[in-house]
Amino acid sequence: MSDHLIRTDPVVELLLSGRAETADEAEELYLDESIPEVVRLAGSPMSEDEFRAHPLIQLLLARGSRGWEDSLC
């Protein structure tokens, strides 16, 4: 992983800063802190494909069903 990617990945940054102990915790914290950005993106003029392709939205959609999927185990 390149040094630039590490410095610009908010989940990795949360782990390296010690604000999160696990990747799961870091993802949750990042998403919680990003709610205003999600709202801004949802109200933007971008197409649905562009919206779904945004990294923040991809993470949100991927995590959205994890609790339900994990409860099946």
Summary of the structure (lengths in Angstrom):
residues: 73
radius of gyration: 13.7
end to end distance: 32.2
largest distance: 39.5
contacts: 161
relative contact order: 0.10
helix: 75%
strand: 0%
